[in-house]
């Protein structure tokens, strides 16, 4: 199971938002590239980078940060504001190893098939982030009629193989990741699901890994608040 340290970017800083709310922000670093290098030095092979400015339709220079981080010794999973093929292409050309599609997948599921054809299944991840059992989009500000499992199954049919699942109400709140919901989503869709939102202790990582169904976990606040180390997270993610 892959551990993805989260690097959420807003205004050129590394931040964390509670439940995706821009009014509930904590700043952890003024130097995203140094933060990325620190996680790599501690053993990370993948990083999860979120362009929060893009998610909230704000101008930013986060692609420039992506370009610098992508030159380091790790692969970058990149998301935030990628709402058309031109934006996907720009992120890919800038250095992202995998692109997360959220709003596009909700509004135009067929666009996922086009993205898979252009970039390959390994380069595409769909976001099935949910609040109260319904998939949300546009930086988690808009709720859809889709249930995560139903939309996930449809996107699997269209060629998606990787998915990100965030229980939005747990994100940034240290309330514990939704282990049962994440495992069920993987079982019901066949997708390689990456857990996100609320990871607060090593035992949760062990539960995700031991399920045999969860492909990865994104960890933000717990690492930044030093609840446990990245080395401990990586060790807990080993299934053997």
Secondary structure by P-SEA (a helix, b strand, c coil): cbbbbbbbbccccccccccccccccccccccaaaaaaaaaaacccbbbbbccccccccccaaaaaaaaaaacccccccccccccaaaaaaaaaacccbbbbccccccccaaaaaaaaacccccbbbbbcccccbbbcccccccccccaaaaaaaaaaacccbbbbbcccccccccccaaaaaaaaaaacccccccccccccaaaaaaaaacccccccccccccccccccaaaaaaaaccc
